[in-house]
């Protein structure tokens, strides 16, 4: 018998502003609202939309399981 261990994947959600391109460390994630896998460490989140100023934010993501 093989026992399966379910790995819980925690995610970071970007809800606002809506309908902007979201990049994590320079890699395209999607159009907000969207989410991506939580990975601890320092990361740069960039929000981009044609006709608007591109904004980048450096965030520190903890290792907590939530």
C-alpha positions as CSV (number, residue, x, y, z in Angstrom):
1,X,0.0,0.0,0.0
2,X,1.3,3.4,-1.0
3,X,0.3,6.3,1.2
4,X,-0.1,9.7,-0.5
5,X,1.0,12.8,1.2
6,X,-0.9,15.9,0.0
7,X,1.4,18.9,-0.2
8,X,-0.4,22.1,0.6
9,X,0.6,24.9,-1.7
10,X,0.2,28.4,-0.2
11,X,-0.4,31.3,-2.6
12,X,0.0,35.0,-2.8
13,X,-3.0,36.8,-4.2
14,X,-3.0,40.2,-6.1
15,X,-6.5,41.6,-6.1
16,X,-6.0,45.3,-6.9
17,X,-5.7,47.1,-9.1
18,X,-7.7,45.0,-11.4
19,X,-6.8,44.3,-15.0
20,X,-3.1,45.0,-14.8
21,X,-0.3,42.7,-15.9
22,X,1.5,41.1,-12.9
23,X,5.1,40.1,-12.9
24,X,7.0,38.3,-10.2
25,X,10.8,38.8,-10.3
26,X,10.4,39.7,-14.0
27,X,8.3,36.7,-14.9
28,X,4.8,37.2,-16.2
29,X,2.2,35.8,-13.7
30,X,-1.1,36.9,-15.2
31,X,-3.8,39.6,-15.2
32,X,-5.1,40.7,-11.8
33,X,-6.8,39.5,-9.9
34,X,-4.4,36.5,-9.9
35,X,-2.3,34.5,-7.6
36,X,1.0,32.6,-7.6
37,X,2.8,30.0,-5.5
38,X,4.2,31.4,-2.2
39,X,8.0,31.2,-2.1
40,X,9.8,32.7,0.9
41,X,12.5,35.4,0.4
42,X,12.7,38.8,-1.2
43,X,10.8,39.3,-4.4
44,X,9.9,42.1,-6.8
45,X,6.2,42.4,-7.9
46,X,5.7,44.6,-10.9
47,X,2.3,45.9,-12.0
48,X,2.0,47.1,-15.6
49,X,-0.8,48.5,-17.8
50,X,-0.7,50.4,-21.1
51,X,-1.2,54.1,-20.6
52,X,-0.3,54.0,-16.8
53,X,3.0,54.3,-14.9
54,X,4.6,50.9,-14.2
55,X,5.0,50.2,-10.5
56,X,7.4,47.8,-8.8
57,X,7.3,46.7,-5.2
58,X,9.9,44.8,-3.3
59,X,8.3,42.4,-0.8
60,X,9.7,40.1,1.8
61,X,7.7,36.8,2.0
62,X,8.0,34.8,5.2
63,X,8.2,31.0,5.6
64,X,5.0,30.7,7.6
65,X,2.6,28.1,6.5
66,X,-0.3,30.4,5.8
